[in-house]
Amino acid sequence: MTDDMLREADPYRPEVMQHLDGADQDLLDDIVAERRPSRLRRFAGPIAAAAAVTAVVTVATLQSRPGNSPVAEPAASASASPAIALKAVEDSPRMLIQEPGWKATTVYGFAGQSGTIRFADGDRELEFDWYPASAYDSYYQDRLDVSPPVAVTVDGMAGNRFTYSPSDFAVMLKPRNGLFVEMRTGPTGWTPESFAATLTHIRQVDARTFLAAMPPEIVTPERAGSAADKVLVDIPLPPGFTKAALQDLGANDPYQFGAEVTKVVGCGWIADWKRARAAGNEVEVKRAQNAMESSHHWQVLNQMNAAGEWPESFWEIADSMAEGRLVSGSEESLEC
């Protein structure tokens, strides 16, 4: 992903925030307030998808299998080892708010060069976003249009604070180990004094401490196997699928984990459908179409539907396959 694409993926860049009004501003406010990690393509339809920063998942090699009905292949056991669990986050600068009252509510990523974690304490929210260091200069130039930078230090790490409003702040830490972190407050509950005080409680921690601090509902790598069993309970699996493909998804809240798992499954069925079409195997073409069409009844997608747009996007792809075509941008939307 290029620096320009990363920059376009930033919903808080000044030219967006400063030139909206009316319905456009209301929509942006709703997105930011309700689900700030809106960069993910999983919250937009495959045709009009917003630019995204998200981890790329490797899909297992697919194998041909005769038959004309979707069958759930036995999923190999894949409880992550401690080494795998730590590896998934150890390359990122892991940061926690070590002050009573704060809890991680939204988590995704940490399997590559990006990740997001949002903490909440009453009506206050503080989100941490990780980006590749190569994008730092373009983000910094954008923030200069917000306000003059004010030098700050967070747990010994140098950075700059930018002020969007008397209750809205961001801190960009300078790149370390190929990544940089931006912290952004939520829309309510903050003052300059309270933000400055909270910054003094932010600590960089080791991978074990970071994972241990995640609440039980967050799917960390060592929990991925049992969480995947629940997600996959009524999902027909593509040939060659194993849960090993889900070991390196990092740490995710339930919504994000559901999106990641169904993404792997969807990519598998799309690949099988394309292979069968190229081979002229109508039986296997129909099998893949039936499997994807059944997604309208998958428990996980129906549970997720009220919280975001990923299910609707997935169903649009499934419906196009049922019609014998693949809607433009489907594989890009799923990051197959």
PyMOL commands that set and color helices and strands:
alter all, ss='L'
color gray80, all
select helices_A, chain A and resi 3-8+14-17+22-34+41-43+82-90+133-144+192-199+207-212+221-234+243-246+254-279+282-297+299-304+310-322+330-334
alter helices_A, ss='H'
color red, helices_A
select strands_A, chain A and resi 95-97+103-109+115-121+124-132+150-154+157-165+168-173+179-185+202-204
alter strands_A, ss='S'
color yellow, strands_A
deselect
rebuild
show_as cartoon
